[in-house]
Amino acid sequence: MRLMSFPGPFKRYEIDYLNSADLGRLATISPDGTLQNSPVGFSYNEALGTIDVVGYNMAKSRKFRNLATNNTVAFVVDDIASRNPWRVRCLEIRGTAEQAEAPDGAGLIRITPKRIISFGIDDTDTEPHDLVPYSRDVPTTAD
């Protein structure tokens, strides 16, 4: 399967939000079913519509090895836009991940979105407690 025809799975404001963030959190599933949640560096791969997770010695990390037995992942980027009034922003990406290789030969994790949940990123006018998450499945087509 491949992603729908671009512009890709993300809205422009979601891409801008991803590009402004320094850190995300990646949840993977270990072979015994235990969840692991790790802070990670990442970038949005606009050519593929994926999230590429990078880091020191990535190919030797537990999160990288977890993908060999279960490729289901969740990835979150969030922040607090304001404390008064309290306003949070969040982008959650649920999908599958693969062990891949960066151009420099280092390991990387490539996340293909299947479901995207966006909250508070594009709407700064609505009262914080009146905001509603924007959830959607990412359409795919067969090759």
Disulfide bonds with the S-S distance in Angstrom:
none
